[in-house]
């Protein structure tokens, strides 16, 4: 695996230095916890699980496809629209704005200890900056509308996806735990904003025109039903 040059603190942005200082103990404790999981008797299972689970967050492809599928059905259209909107808003906040402003290096680029652990676990070499976690942002941005639109006694389970996604990024030493917290906050805000936008369209904009009524009533299953009758 490629050897990554260590970036010294004085070469980081002020925001990056602040994060590394304020969250030093928090980040170290949690990263140590995940490393101990890797070194434990169940390490083989966790390696396999987290390396594969993190793929569900790559470029948001899985979540985008899921949201597009939900958009095809009348009963799940609000959820799909909220998910897709949340993912887009979260990407604008995180990948295009915050990451480039903060410019925080990955854990494996700031410490020989963490780089050695990253090598040991065969983590991926990531090209973007570390804060906040893009995987976690998209997961939270997508799952927040799921929680808000669906029945709360069940929909809270959606956040398990967010927790596992964040855990996978820490386990592979490609993100600090504070990056995950940042992703949860940004993703949550993006998800709530998407929820409010979708609600506004459904309650105030769509009912006032034929196109809106078509959008609200369309269901892909009706196309197949008509084809079957013909």
Order of alpha helices (4+ residues) and beta strands (2+ residues): alpha-alpha-alpha-alpha-alpha-alpha-alpha-alpha-alpha-alpha-alpha-alpha-alpha
